[in-house]
Amino acid sequence: MFTYIFTLFFLSYLISLNADNEFCTGEEFCNTDHNKYSREINEWYSKINSEINLAIDQYIPCQRVNCSCYKSVIDQDLKPFKDGITKEQYAQARTKATKYQIIDGTLFREKDCPFPARCAGIEHYLSALAPNMPNIELAINTRDWPQINRAWGHSQAPVLSFSKMRDYYDIMYPAWSFWEGGPAISLYPTGIGRWDKHRESISAAAEKWPWQKKETKAFFRGSRTSEERDALILLSRANPDIVDAQYTKNQAWKSDAVFFFNIYHCFLLFTISGAS
């Protein structure tokens, strides 16, 4: 929930900032008639505030006992398959994911994996579970987005994904980054790895910096999964006093250019007041 609220808040902040700095992208390149006093901006800002307040009002903390927080999600995701899974359903799932097999307690995976680091994270916990599992085949999605959208006319297919929305048939599984193959930052160049251990260090650091000592500055660390995030990085470089945003290396990192060291082309697409 915190991530959702922060995202909404930051988007509304960028909108107000865009009007002052003439920040623009795509086909609406530098439309100077677009300002923060327009009806469109004010209506959108009000909608965001309403959604934030609604999320806060409806939030109910979960009592985490025996995975009870997740039982409703498990029941809901498995409901379409209560009568079993057909060969046709699994064949469709295979086109959207990486194939895994557990045979006689040993884990196997098809040769190709689109994100090797993510597959390593999946295999970290599946290998531990394999000796206690029956012979089974799994279709596990390693992409950031779910695959089987109800609105697209897809039939129910048992694709396991670590993110989804209610419009998808995908079955949720624990995120791979909690144990191995997680995002890489300067202190952890090969990934943060054991999240349970890393979380302890974050909590310890947080105690040293209470809210009254924190800076009034937006903060972002994440991978360059799309060029849409480039604008935020450029904004940070142009206005480091209000935004601290940097990319991390991750499983999709290919070269310095992809990592956004070479940003010349971005200045052709984005104009930020104060950037040179």
Buried (B, 14 or more C-beta within 10 A) or exposed (E): EEEEBBEBBBEBBBBEBBBEBBBBBEEEEEEEEBEEEEEEBEEBBEEBEEEBEEBEEEEEEEEEEEEEEBEEEEEEBEEBBEEEBBEEBBEBBBEBBBBBBBEEEEBEBEEEBEBEBBBBBBBBBBEEEBEEEEEEBBBBBBBBEBBBBEEEEBEBBBBBBBEBEEEBBBBBBEBBBBBBBBBBBEEEEEBBBBBEEBEEEEEEEEEEEEEEEEEEEBEBEBBBEEEEBBBBBBBBBBBEEBBEBBBBBBBBBEEEEBBBEEEEEBEEBBBBEEBE
